[in-house]
Amino acid sequence: MRRPALFLLALLSLGPALPARAEDEPAPAWNRFEQVFLTEAQALDLALPGAQSRVPHAVALDDALVARLQRALGRKLAPSFAYVEGRAAGRTTGYAVILEEKGKHEPITFVAALGPDLGVREVAVMIYRERRGEAVRRKRFLNQFVGKTAADPLALNRDLTSLTGATVSCWSIAAGVKRAVVTMAALRQEGRL
Amino acid sequence: MRRFHTWAGLLAGPLVLVAAGTALALNHRDLLARPVSERVASPYARYLTAVAAPAVPDAPGLRLVGTSDGVFRTTDGGRTFEEVTLPVPAEQVVALASAPDAPATVYLALRESGVWRSDDGGWVWEEVALPFTPAFGGETIQALAPGPKGALALLTPAGLRERAPAGGWTLAPRPAAPAAEGDKALVRLAYDLHDGRFWGRWGVWLTDAAAALLLALVATGYGMALRAWALRRRAVRRRAG
């Protein structure tokens, strides 16, 4: 009986020694903590396996398309979009879109790999710049994107579930993947892919 | 004394179950999130916090409703709603307001996720650049009021922040705290102690562990009480037989 009581006492006495609460932490500088998990070359290797060549594309989106995409995504967009096409034996093997979305405070860089059918094949975090929320890299979250297309909601609390402690980062990744998938689908619909 | 202990335990058990169970649930709200097929697309299933009526020619009945965990749109006078999609979790909506000189422009303030602006009545949103990072250093957004020509006023714990029509932010710092604010600080302290945030990020996990221990104590306590009750009953039957 004495041992559990001592353990509980030790546990409670740990309290003041634990890290300070988040609100007391100094400025965003504290939170900046860049971790590179994948370089661009590694990300493209991962996203376009088996591709003999990679063709980068930079597409200018006209006003009508931007307006249509903005309405579909519910957010303002830049009038340009870039992706890399993987090719082998004269055929497209897939597409890689390197994206940057603001997380809680800092941008997150990640890659979305799409198949020739524009379904998501893989999502991987390349650079994470905050101390908290890195859990968003977990396969448990990222695997939820596999197989999703522009027809899916691709939204948290709908067809995706976020992770405790990385909620905002999960939303950011979901918003970025949705942007990639919806834009690529619109480009194909317009015959520009 | 022992009997009192047993009865006190039995009566307090349900309360401890509720307190510990809800503490666990609140600390891990995402585990409670259900897929959209089950998620009710109605603001009335949540705490309502704000409403705006942007004037858009092709949607005369457009209203936006802000809640504790989402923004909803109705175009038919509130009979049906759809959830507004934002690139951030639309949690803790503190304000939704139309600009006085541009009725289709609507501002949305989220307590910890910044201010968002839409120029088409709430279909396309963009984040408003702020001179501070919401939720850092405890500076959250508590109220918002748009003015003419892009002017904006924000109330935060730091004071009143105002954006002039020409751009550029000013801060009128909050005056020295009156005595009554001490009570609020105590309430906040009580909340922080309750969910473990007082001790930092690990404190939440410690609270989880303590809550799980309490749940286990209650469960084993009920088990022991039931066993004792069954033994007593058996002994009484034996004596009677």
Interface residues (C-beta under 8 A of the other chain):
Chain A: L11 L14 G15 P16 L18 P19 A20 R21 A22 E23 D24 E25 P26 A27 P28 N31 Q70 R71 L73 G74 R75 K76 E101 K102 K104 H105 R132 P153 A155 L156 N157 R158 D159 T161 S162 L163 T164 G165 T167 V168 W171 S172 A175
Chain B: N27 H28 D30 L31 A33 R34 P35 V36 R39 V84 T85 L86 P87 V88 P89 S113 W123 V124 W125 E126 E127 T133 A135 F136 G137 G138 D192 R197 F198 W199 G200 R201 W202 G203 L206 A209
